[in-house]
Structure formats: C-alpha cells, structure tokens
Amino acid sequence: MTSGLLPLLQVLRNPGSMSGMSDDAWDLVLRQAASAGLLGRLGALATQMCPSEDLPAAAKTRMQSAMTLAGQQHRAVVWELAQLSRAMADLQGPVVLLKGAAYTAAGLAPAAGRTFSDIDILIPKTQLDAAEAALMLHGWHGNHHDAYEQRYYRDWMHELPPMTHIARQTVLDLHHNILPETARIKTRPDLLIAAARPLADHPRFSIPCPTDQVLHSTTHLFHEGEWGHGLRDLVDLDALLREYGRSPGFWNDLLGRARELGLGKPLFYGMRYCHRLLETPIPRETMEKCPQRPSPLAAWIMDRLFLPAFGTAHHTGHTTLSGVASLCLYVRSHWLRMPLGLLLPHLAKKSWQRRIKPLLDKPQGEVQVGMGGPPARSNDMPP
Amino acid sequence: MLYADFPFEEDTGLRDFHVRLDGVTGPRRWYRPQVNFWLDKASPFKPLPKEHAFALLEWGMNWCIATFSHHYLLLHAAVLERRGQCVILPGEPGAGKSTLTAALSLCGWRLLSDELTIIDREDGGIVPLARPVSLKNRSIEIIRAFDSGAVVGQAAHDTHKGTVAHLKPPTDSVRRMGEKGRAVHVIFPRWASGARIQLRPRAKAEAFMQTATHSFNYSRLGRLGFDLNAQLIDSCKCWDFEYSELEEALRTFEELTR
C-alpha cells in the first residue's frame, strides 16, 4: 500500500544502502524525500552513514542545500528562544517546548537535518492569558481575527490561534494541552508539564521527558487531519524510539506512562507503523502489553487508512485508495477532536467560509515571488 | 530555437529538477488557453496565457534555482566574462542590466547568466548557466537595432513585466557552460537618459552590503554566506557605472578587461 514509496523507506531503514545506489534510484529517492520534507534528514543520514565518495555529486549538492536550510532554521530557533525567554521571563511555571523546537533546542535525535515551520510551546492553562499578554507586548500577534475562529480555538482547541511576530514573521503555537478540550481521548497535560526537564542552554524552557516526547509525537501524528507531514512525523518518532529504546527500562516506563496519560491507543498505532514502515526495533512484548490496544478488526481497518495516507507525500506513492484514505482520516481527525453535535455545525461553517463566501467576496490581491516571477499560488508552494 | 545549441540528454539518471509545462484542464484548455508550470508534481504559480509559456518556463526555472539551490551563494546579478575575467552586474530593475548583458553577449563576451550569479561554496568559482537573456519592453527593440543578426524569440505581450522576449545565448557560451569563471569586477550599472558616461570606484563595504541585499540566500547560508560574499568583494574591483549610450558602455567594459 505504500509500496510506491519503498525506495525512500528503504534508505530510511538502512541509510548505508545509499552507498553505491544507481543514479535512477537516487533520482526517485530524492524526489520522494523532497516532497515528504525529508531531504535534509536524508542528507544528515547520508553524512553519518556513507563515505562521501560513494555519493553522486548531484545528490550531495541537493542534500547539502536542504541541510543548509535546516542549519538556518536551527540558528533562527536558537535566536527566537533567546527573544522568547525575555518576553516570557515573568511568567509563572514552566514553559515547555514541543516537537521541532524541543528537538532542535536540546539537540535530540530527530533534529539533524529537520526543517519546521513554527515553534510549539506548552504552558499551564492558568498561565494562558498572562502568556498571551506578555507575547503581544513583545510583538506577537494573532492571525485569526474572525470571531468564529477565536471561539473555535479558545473554547474547543488545545492551543490559541497561531501568533506571528510582527518583525521576524516567525510563527508560534501556544498550547495548554496536547489534545483539544473537546477530544474523545482525555489526557493530563499537568502531568506532562510536571515531568518536563529544564534545558541547560535555555533555562527559561523545558522539554518533555523521553517517554512524554514519544507519547506527544504519537498523539500528534494520529490526530492529524492533513497528511503531508505524516511520514516526516513518523521519521521523528522512529529516531526517538531508536535513541531511547537502548536504555534499560525505557519500554516499561513508556507503557506505564501511556496508561497514566491515557494515550495507549495512539502509542499503539505509532509503534505499529514505525515498525512496519521503518523497521524500528520495538520489543514484541511492548506491542502486546500496550494499554488501550485496539481490537484486531479496528487495527485492520486503520491499516487500510494509515498505510496509503503515509504514501501521499509523493505521487509515486499514491494508490487508487490514497484519496479515499486521506478523506477518511480527515473526517476521523475531526471525529476525534469534537463530539458530533459540535462537529457538524463546525464543518458546515467551514465549508461556507472556504467554498461559498470567497465566491461572493472580491478576489484577493495576487502574491508576487522574488525576481519578479509570475504570481505564486497562495498556500500551494512546494517545500 | 533559443536552446538549439544545448546538448540533448535522455530522460534517465539523476536530475536537479523535473520541470514541465502543461495546458490547464477545464474550460481554459479551449477558451483563451492557459499553461501551468510544474516542478515534479507541484505547480507553484498561477497559470498564465499560452502565449506566455516560454517566459513562464524561464521564470519557473530561475525560481527553482533561487528557491532550492542553497548549496550555492545566489546573487541577483548578471555575469559575463572577457579574457578570463568575470564581471558581475547586480542591478535594480530598470538599471539597464539586461540590455547591457545582451549587448555584451553579442560582442564576443561569454555569457554566464543574465539573472543569477551562482557562487560555488567549495572554491568561490562562478557556475555558468548560459541560458537565454530576458529582454523587456524597449530593450527588445534596442537589441534588435543593435545587432540585426540577434536571434530573439517570440515576444510575450502583457505579462506582469510588460512585453518580454528572450535572446539566444552565444554558441560558445553554451559550449563552455561546464567551465567555472573567476570574478574580477563588480559593477553597479545605472542607465539614465542623456547621462555622461562615468565609472567611479565604489567603497568595498558598501559593495558588500549591496551584493548581500541582492542575494537570494545570503542569510540562509549564515556564516558561509558572509565568507563567500567577503571573498568575492575582496577579490574584485567595485564600481558605480552610469551611462546612456550602449556603444560607449561597451567601450568602457572592453577597456576595463584589457
């Protein structure tokens, strides 16, 4: 079902196999990696695992370009954290970095060659107003001014509307939970925040403890509606599991923590697809003892949805079912986020805003790209 | 016609970019037909009228390099070579950069690029593109008048830049597109009607700032961007150049590289 993506999956499983690969194979792998947002990651793996003389020059330069962008983002995040620690200096309680920002700031396994678009921060819900006010005072402002959007985020979601810095244009997501307030699965963000560990280099910030990094990564992945980053997120998870899985006791701690936080189900799927697609070494008994394990039938159905969806990153991974699977997952992600009584009015409202209202409004101004090129499609630029 | 001198290769092996132009689907396939530019399976731009197809292809290819080739330092500047000496011409739109580039390439200068100066991070050498020179509005007529033998493609009218046509790159420049160049001069040209010809040295610190501002990825390269740009400015003489007559400008360039 993801067999079209097999060339990319194979080099992710065994980076050493990039040595001596044919030019035709390279061409396909690089295109698949680029559209999955994994070109920088591939470059980092190739640098670590393959002698430089075994790689074709054209492949090296492509990967070097992506690693250059990742390097710039790394510098930008470090700078942004310095700014944010000033803005949030007087805030009570810990400020927890999530995902990309956490991996980069702490130099964790998924960081090498990774690119990302925003900084995710988790704080106690009681601090939300104070944090928002402090950030606005330092130049961050919300992009969603529509009253409905405000209500959607503030009453139902687990984060505020994304905030953008007025001068630097960096985007910040301020979370108070890792799942929406209205979600079917309930978790305990207070426990996650309490177990977070301060960062030596950026003392204002903490990152989740290893088990919680894994649980947040799986929870995020399997509540997503948009699957463009699915494989990239799975690669993050694979890197975390390979790194932490080596320490004794990790797998038991992980299961215990999943039970405590009520996140067994997303953990099960995360481990299942990591193992299937990327051959992540996961002990069999960890899989068997996973709390809230879905029934074999449920797992069978989910395989039919998730496996094609991971292939949507590149057209060579598309199957006849990819479109259907992506749609089902989109619906599922909303189903998991909200009860039906909220969901149906929400979807009706969104389709009005997206499809019908633009036809009634005046067309928007066109966006220009550098060099005076032709007008760009908004929101549809390749990575 | 404009790419007649370029080698043709089979569609296999490792390619930098998979680009393609395609007619759009739907009613605009027949009614005032439009075309899309594709990079692999993504189409980053809004479709343009079929008559603008060639210009769209050229813009699209430039966009690919400017957006994805960060293993180089990329300056928004033309670059040509005479007697082994490269001259880099950064220029604001309307500074007469393309007209000057086209005229020089018609007078025996080797064309490396009219839009993108590509600097190799390994050795600071300039990587040639030798692609067609983009001419806009009045400069199309100026170049036709300058050299009646100039091969200029069909003009695309009413683009967002006005009328656009492309000049065929010199055969020798295409043949030598594998040979990197070495920069000796950075010249900031400015065309002004009736201006007296003037070539004045430009302070290096200012030249540095200006080339950095004209770069597509200076800040993305971080320290490497600084080092490459500093190395370039250190090894070049920098000039402000004002002119009104093309013939006079060419003489100045000729003397500078003698």
Chai-1 contact restraints between the chains, C-beta under 6 A:
chainA,res_idxA,chainB,res_idxB,connection_type,confidence,min_distance_angstrom,max_distance_angstrom,comment,restraint_id
A,D23,B,G13,contact,1.0,0.0,6.0,A-B,restraint_1
A,D23,B,L14,contact,1.0,0.0,6.0,A-B,restraint_2
A,D24,B,T12,contact,1.0,0.0,6.0,A-B,restraint_3
A,W26,B,L14,contact,1.0,0.0,6.0,A-B,restraint_4
A,D27,B,L14,contact,1.0,0.0,6.0,A-B,restraint_5
A,D27,B,R15,contact,1.0,0.0,6.0,A-B,restraint_6
A,R31,B,D40,contact,1.0,0.0,6.0,A-B,restraint_7
A,P56,B,L14,contact,1.0,0.0,6.0,A-B,restraint_8
A,A58,B,L14,contact,1.0,0.0,6.0,A-B,restraint_9
A,T61,B,H71,contact,1.0,0.0,6.0,A-B,restraint_10
A,Q64,B,H71,contact,1.0,0.0,6.0,A-B,restraint_11
A,S65,B,F68,contact,1.0,0.0,6.0,A-B,restraint_12
A,S65,B,S69,contact,1.0,0.0,6.0,A-B,restraint_13
A,S65,B,H70,contact,1.0,0.0,6.0,A-B,restraint_14
A,S65,B,H71,contact,1.0,0.0,6.0,A-B,restraint_15
A,T68,B,H70,contact,1.0,0.0,6.0,A-B,restraint_16
A,L69,B,H70,contact,1.0,0.0,6.0,A-B,restraint_17
A,Q72,B,R220,contact,1.0,0.0,6.0,A-B,restraint_18
A,R75,B,G222,contact,1.0,0.0,6.0,A-B,restraint_19
A,H315,B,K41,contact,1.0,0.0,6.0,A-B,restraint_20
A,M371,B,N62,contact,1.0,0.0,6.0,A-B,restraint_21
A,G372,B,K161,contact,1.0,0.0,6.0,A-B,restraint_22
A,G373,B,W59,contact,1.0,0.0,6.0,A-B,restraint_23
A,G373,B,W63,contact,1.0,0.0,6.0,A-B,restraint_24
A,P374,B,F45,contact,1.0,0.0,6.0,A-B,restraint_25
A,P374,B,L48,contact,1.0,0.0,6.0,A-B,restraint_26
A,P374,B,L56,contact,1.0,0.0,6.0,A-B,restraint_27
A,P374,B,W59,contact,1.0,0.0,6.0,A-B,restraint_28
A,P375,B,K46,contact,1.0,0.0,6.0,A-B,restraint_29
A,A376,B,P44,contact,1.0,0.0,6.0,A-B,restraint_30
A,A376,B,F45,contact,1.0,0.0,6.0,A-B,restraint_31
A,R377,B,K46,contact,1.0,0.0,6.0,A-B,restraint_32
A,M381,B,P44,contact,1.0,0.0,6.0,A-B,restraint_33
A,P382,B,L39,contact,1.0,0.0,6.0,A-B,restraint_34
A,P382,B,A42,contact,1.0,0.0,6.0,A-B,restraint_35
A,P382,B,P44,contact,1.0,0.0,6.0,A-B,restraint_36
